[in-house]
Every structure is written in C-alpha cells, then in structure tokens.
C-alpha cells in the first residue's frame, strides 16, 4: 500500500490535483486539528466517505516533540556559526506584494492563515512569525514517523517542503555547478491526465479499484528508482541504474499509462515530480557530456526528466537520516524542463 500526506493546507484547493494524486496513491492523508471541520466541496467529501482521503490527527506528544525539534532546528540554522541557511522566505521582513508571482508574496497569506490556525486551535506554542515554517516541519516530521510520502499541488509549497524533507541541508549558494551533492528533480511526464474536470470522483474511485495492481507495481518501481539514485555515489554504478532500473520503470509506467484508456490521449501530459538528494557522481551519466551543467534538464528515458534544482550543502547529509519523498502533482502546467522552474523557486525561497 502507498500513502501520501497532503501539505500544507487542510482543504484541497485544486480538485484536479487531488484526483491525480488518487491515481498514484492508495490513500491521501491531511493533518486536521481535532474539533476542526474541513470545508470540503462535494467531490472531496465523497473521497473522504470512501476512505481514500483521510484526516490525520496529531496527538499532543507528537505536537510537543515536533515543536521542540523545530525550535532547535531553527536555532541551529540562525546560529551565526552555522554553514546552513535559514531561508529568506521564512522571514516576514522580506515579504513583498510588489511581484505577486514571487514565492514570498504567495507564502505570506498562507503563513498568516497558518498562524491564525495555530492560535485558534491551540495547536502548539510556536511564535506566530515561525508558524508557517513549523507547519511544513510538522508535515515532514509526521511523514517520517508514519512512512508517508509528502505531496502538494504548488511549486512554491514544494520548495518549502523539500527544504525540510532534506533536513535544511542547503547553503545560500543554490546554483553551484561544482557541488558534490544536489537536490535533483525526477519528473515523470506523459503519465497523468492534465484535465480531469469532466471526470467525476466516482469514476476515479472505480478506476482505482480496477487498476490497483498496476498502480502498486508503478509505485514499487518508482520507489526503487528513487532510492537507488539517492544512494548512488559511484559513476560506473550510475550507468547500471540508468540501464537496469529505468527499463523496469519504463515498463511499469507504460503498463499503467495504458490503463488510463478512458482518458483522451491528448490529456496525458501532466508532470509528476519528486525531489531526490543525489551525489554529483550520478550526473556522470553516459548521456551527459563531460563537464555538463547538472542544472540542464536530462531525459534519462522515455517520459522521465532529471536535473538539479539546488546544491546541497553537504554530501554527508544525504544519508544521515532517511529523507522523505516530496512530490509535486502538477497543477500549474509546468514546462517540459520543470527543474528550471523549481530551481528558480528555490533561489527565491533561499535568498530573496
């Protein structure tokens, strides 16, 4: 079974993105404070009744522990002697409404909403100016402890979630072509329908039942590919991963894609992305020329794109603790080189 945790909001703001998520995961959880009644539209209510969307209640011990760890995390990042960065996107002093497309302008109202929720629900004693960051941290903490993937429908939120899912292992130098480790984006295109507005949630639920085995096989191969890439620290072995794992992944993707027969073929163009921490060794692939820019999007197989999003501060930080897979189920019609957009989001988030 494969489960995901939707973050950082309780309500689903993009119903198409939720439908696409349900085509990938068996269940999608969301953190809901006890006593809070989500304001769900009818289709989401149907998914809740069916059990494929479930409310997750964080107990007092989990909240207290997460808050304590978050404040320690915050103190370590703002310590003048720390080589790791506390993103500018978390500082209310940097928020601006001048450019509504900038990540900080989009995060501000979200953070304000989350701060109000914390206060209203008595969720945790975290300073209001840190409330937004805490909620992302809490999602990562819960996902780690409950073996959940993280998923969101916003590239802005994905940047923040990926920061925490990789334990803040980032410096101010987002672009560093000579780094020894990167947060890379593995994007699967031509898999999920972009437009599901005309497909009812009931049809989605019936399709899930009919294709459960294919969906599970796709998830198994995706997880195996993700884990092999993140562990690889050898140029030669990177070639084996590409030659062997990609073939199996392509096969499982092809079979699952074929099962989407009731969707128009022209609709199969949404991009499904996951952030993967990798060593620089993995970019020494046979399809790359020597000295190639790791930020250049690389097609490593049919329908699979790969490229650096941000340099990691320390290669050693990759395997210190199991990182959480943070997925972006595209609701924004990303380009065919999505790592460039996500790279720009990281640059804005870390340094603006």
N, C-alpha and C positions, 0 to 999 in steps of 0.2 A: 504494500500500500504506500502511496506517496501523498504527503500532506504539505500544505504551504500555509504560511502566516501572512495575511494581507496587512500592510502597514502604509502610512502611519494613522490613517483615518478609520473611524468605525464604519461610517456609511461608505458605500461604493458609489463613487461619483461618475464612473463610466461603466455602464452595464455591459457594453460590448467587451470591454477588457475582462470583466468578471466571467462572461460566457467563454472567452478564450481560455481563461485560467482553468475553468472547469473541463475544458477539453484536454488539459495536461495533467492536473492533479485530481486525486480521488476526493479530497476534501480541502476546502479553504477555510481557515480559521481567522478570527479577528478578535483583538483584545477589547473587551467590553467591561466597563466598571459595573459592579453589582448595583442593581437598582436603576440602571440606565436602560431606557427602551429605545433601541435604534430606530431611526426614522427611515424605514425601508420602503422602497417602491414595491408594487405587487410582485414583479418578477424575482426580486431578491427574497421576498417573503416566501415565495414558492420554493426557492432553493433552500431556505432555512428549514421549512417544513419537511422537505425531502431529506434533510440531514447532510447535504453536500456543502452547505455553508454553516459553520458552527461558531457560536460565541465561546470565547475562551476567557475564563475568569482567573485573574492572577490573585493568589492568596496573599495575606498580609506579610508572611515571611518572605515570599518571593519579591514583593514590592520593596520591603525594607532592605533586603540584601542587594537588590538591583540599584536602589538609590544610594546606598553606601558605596557600592563599587563604582557607580557613575561619578560620584563626587570625588572619589580617589583618582579615577581616570582623568577627570577634569583638572584636578590639582597637578597631576603629573605632566599634563600637556601644557599648562600655562606656566610651569616652572621655568625660569629663565635659563636654567642649565639643560633643559630638555632639547634634544635634537629633533623631536617630533612636533608636528604643527597642531595648534588648535585653530580650526578653520575660521576665516573671517566671516563666513556665512552664519556663524553662530553668535556673532556679536551684534547686538541691537544698534550699536553705534554706526555700523556700516550699512544698515538697511536704507534703501533709497527707493522712491517711487518714480524716479526720473525715467528709467527704462523698464517698462513692465515686463519685458522679456528676460531680464536678468534674474538669476536664481534667488538672489537675496530679496528682491521685491515679491517673489512668489512665496518664499518661506515665511515672510513676516506675518501675513494674516493667518497662516497655518499655526505658527508658533503662538500667536496671540490666542487663537482658539484653543490650542492645547493647554496653555497656561490657565485659561478660564476653566477648562475641564478639570484640571488638577485641583484647582481651588474649590470648585463646586462639589466635586465628588470626594474631596479629601483623599485623593489618590496617593499622594506622597509629599513629604516635606522637602521639596526641592525649590530653590529660589526661582521665582517666576521667569527671570531672564534666562534661566537654563532649562526651562520646562520643555521647550521644543526638542533640544538635544537629548534630554532624558527619555522622551518617548521613543525616539529612534533607538537609543541604547537599550531600553527595556524590551523592544521588539527583538533585537539581536539576542539579548540575554535569554528571553523566553524560547526563541527558536533553537538556541544552542542546547538548552536543557531538555527540550521536548522533541529534538530531532526533526525540526521543521525547516523547510526552505522558506526564504523570505521572498515575497513578491509584491510589486507595486505597479501602478499604471502610469507613473510620472517619471520622466528622466531626471527632474530636479530632485524628487524624493529618492530615486535610485542612487544618485550621487551621495546623498547623506547616508542612506542605508549601507552602501558599500564601504563608506568610511568606517563605520562601526563594525561591520561584519569582518573587516580586516584589522580590527583592533587599533584603529588610528595609526597604522604603520605608514604614515605619509609625512614627507617634509614639505617645505614651501616650494620646492623645485618639482612642479608637476611634470614639466617636459624635461626629460633627461635621457638623451639617446644613448648615453654610455652607462646607464644604471645597470646594476646586476640583478634587479628584480622589478617586476611591474604588476600593476593590476591590469589585466587584459580583458577584453570583451569577446566572448564567444557568442556570435549571433547566428541564429538559425532562421533563414528566410524561406519564403515559399512553403510555409508549413500551415500556419493558422489563418483562417479567413479574416480579412480586414473589416468587412462589414457584415455584422450579424443582426442588424436592426430588424430585418424581416423574419428572422428565425426565432421562434418562441423559446422560452426557457424549458417548456415541456419537451420540445423536440431535442434540445440539447441534452436533457436528462435521459431521454430514451436512447439517443446516440451513445451516450456514455456506457449504458448497460450493454449495448450490443458490441462495443469495441474495447471493453475493459482489458482483455488480454493484450491487444496490440498497444494500448496506451501504456500498460505496465512494461512491456518489452522496450518501448521507446525510452521510458524513464530509466530503466536499468542501463541501457547503453549510453544515455546522456550522462548519468552519474558516473559510470566507469570512465568515460572520456574525460569528464571534468576532473576527476580525482587523479587520473594518470598524468594529465597535463600539469596539474598543480604540484605533483610530486617530482616531476622530471627535472633533473639537474645535470643532464648529460646530452651533448649534441647528437651523438650517434643514436641514443635511445629515443630522442625526439623523432627521428626518422621512422623508427619502428612504430611509434604511437600513431603517426600520420598514416603509415601504410596498413597497419593492422586494425587499430580501433576505429579509424574513420570508415573503413569498409563496412564493418558491422553496424556502425552508427548510421551510415547511409542507407543500409538495407532496412533497418528498423524504422527510420524516418520515412522511407519510400512506402513501406507497407502501411504505416499509419496514415500517411498522406492519401494513399489510395482509398482508405476507408472513408475519407471525407467526401465521398462521391455525391452526396446530396447538396453540397455547396457548388456554386458556379466556379469553374476552374479559374476564371479571371479574378475571383475574390481571394485566391490563395496567395497572399503577398504580404501578410503582416510579419514583422520581425520579432523574434523571441530571443532575448538576450540574457546572459548570465556573466557576472564578473568572476574572474578566476585569477588568483595570485600565482604568478609564474616567475621562474628564474629567467635570466637573459638567455640561457642556453637553449630554451625552447624556440627562440626566434632564429636559430641557426638551422633552418629547415632547407631541404633541397630546392624548394620553390622560391627561396629568397636569394638575392644576390649578396655577396659579401659586403658587410657594412651597411646593409639596407636599414632604412629608418623603421624601427619597430612600431611606430605610430601609423605607418602606412597599412591600410586595410589589406589583409591577405586572404584570398579564398583558398582554404585548405582542402575543400571538397565541394561537391555539388550542394549548393544551398547552405554552406557553412562559411562564415566570415570570421576572421580573427585579427586582433590588433590591440596594441597598448592603449590604455586610457590615461593612466597616470603612473609615474615612477613610484615604487615603494621605497621607503627609507632604508630598510634592512632586509636582505635576503633571508637572514636567520629568522625573521619574524613570521615567515610564511608557515612554518611547521611547528611553531611553539605551542599552538593550540589549534584545534580543529576550527577552521573558519566556516561560516555559514554561507551557503549559496544564496546570493541575492539576485533575483530575476526581475527583468523588466518585460512586462507583457505590453507590447507597444500599443499605445492609444494615440500616438502623435504622428503617425506616418513618417517614421524615420527614413533617412536616405539609405541608399544601398551601401554606404560606408558609415554605419552608425557609430563606430568608435570615435570618429572625429567630433560628432555632436556631443557624445558623452565626455570626451576629453575636454571640450570647451566648458561643459557643466562643472567638471572637477576644478578647472582653472578658476572659474568664477567663485566656486564654493570655498576653495582654499585661500585664495589671495585677494579677492575683491574687497 
